[in-house]
Amino acid sequence: MINFGIIGCGHIAAVHAAALAALADAQLVACCDIDPLKGEAYAKANHCRYYSQASELIKDPEVRVVTIATPHYLHASMSIQALQAGKDVLCEKPMATTLADAKAVVAAYRTSKGTYTVVYQNRFNPVNVQLKAALQNKEFGPLLGVKAQMTWHRDAAYYTSTDWKGTWQYEGGGVLMNQAIHTLDEIYWLAGMPTRIKGKIMTSLLESVIEVEDNAMATAVLPGGTPIVFFASNSFIKDPPPIVQLEFPDTTVQIDANTLRINDRVIQDAAPTLTIGKAAWGGSHQRMIEAVVNRIMHVDDPLLDHLAGADGLASLSMVLGIYESDKSGKWVTLPAISEVAK
């Protein structure tokens, strides 16, 4: 049995608890939140012990995996602390809010006896699993172009409900850093790492509420010149699934959270595997956490290579590249992920 402890008892923590409850070889034994009312309520609901300090949970000898579901600015330092304590770490995205901090996490992971995983659960959506296999088998020929869009709804109340969202210092960015980073990870996972990127950000409907962007657009280029066009917004009225479209010589492939279409024909239409939480988050937390458990237990699992570790730097690098490009007005060179993760 693999014991988990979670730091941060917000909305996404409920998704992790439900996923763990559905697994035979894992259980939630501890939780931590600086808000005792929130933390104790979560502990009671999930039959685990409560800590008020992250360091106390990390020291707990019964906790094997530390799940980090805190505000973004704490992800890197808590990951490093847990890795240095010999724990396995499962960290919600982003792995950090700066490239330097992300590299420090990777360095800690390289010298730790524990495993490290960034939560990019969409890699485990059945449609992405099927499409990834088809791409690895080169079923469609050369990739000619990629188009992706994410249009969600985040209103003023979403940001004013906490003291960290909507700020550069604590959230690290807006729609790109918090929401669309999942779509950028899908682009990386399916198409590869761009070599350069150029983008613009703006704050529109929420300009009186937040410091960060609520809309962004970018163009990126893959090795060989294949273009990627990307748009993200938190200004829509609801949360439809993000769409990623890949163009090949005779084939158009389009995916959203649950549907795979090839030349407008539905190939797969899979129901979400987890119903707790927002549907737009994707439904594959349980399958991802199962893969984390299987890796720790050295159990064969065909999806182990879908886990994001050091390559969680890819999407973060794209986000930060767009921010840099917006400031400079120029293209930003993106190093190969093998170089970024050194």
C-alpha positions, 0 to 999 in steps of 0.5 A: 500500500502506497501512502499519500499525504497532500499539502493544500486542501483546496478544490483540486485536493478533492479530485486527488482524494477521490482518485486515491479512494478508487485505487486498491494500492494507494490511500490518503493518510495525511493532509495539510493546510494553513487554514485549520478549518479547511484542513480539518474538514478535509481530514474528516471527509477523507479519514486522514490526519491533519497537519498545520505545517507542510514540514510536519507532513513531510516528516511523517514516516508513514507518508510515502508520496507528498502531493503538492496542491498549494498556490503556485509560488510554493510548488518549487520550494515544497517539492525540493523540501519533500525530495530532499527528505526522500519522498516521492513527489506529485506536484500540481502544475506548474512545477514552478513559476520561474525557469530557475526554480524549475531547474532547482526542482529538477536538480533536487530530483536528480539527487533524490531517491524519490520519484517526481511527477508533475500533474499533466493528467490530460496525457492520460485521457484515452483520446490522447493515449490513442493519438500518441500511439498513432503518432509514434507509429507515424500513421498520418505522415509528416506533421504540417501544422498545429492549431490549439485553443482554450476558451474558459470562464474565470470571473472576478469572484474566482480571483477575489476568493483568494489572495494569490490568484491574479498576481504575478508574484504568487500565481506567476501569470494568468490564463497561460500559467494556470489554465492553458499550460495544460494545452501547451503540454498537450502540444508538446506531448503530441507534436514536440518542443518548439524551437522559438515562440512569439506571443502577446498577452492582454488583460481585458474583462478583468483589468480592474481585478487582476494584474495578470493576463486573461487572454493570450495568443502565440505562434511557435515553430517546431524543428523543421519549420512546422507552425503552431498557432495558439489562443487562450482566454478566460473571457468566455461564458463557460468552459468547453474542452480545449481543442488541439488540431493537427494537420497532415498531408491527407488527414486532419486530426482533432481532439478535445478532452474526450473526443478524437476526430479524424477527417471529421469522423469521430474515432473515439468518444470516451466518457470522463473517468472521474466526475469530481471537479470541473469537467474542463480539468479532464478526467484522468487524475485517477489513471495518472495517479495509478501510474505513479503508484505502479512506478513506485511499486515497480509494476509494469504499466504501459502508460509509465512514459506518459508521466511528466517529470523533468519534461514538465519544463516544456510547457512552463518554458513556452509560457515564460517564452510568451511572457518574454516575447510580449515584453520584447516584441521579438521571437524567443528561442526555446532550448531543447527540453533536454537542455532546459532540464539539465 
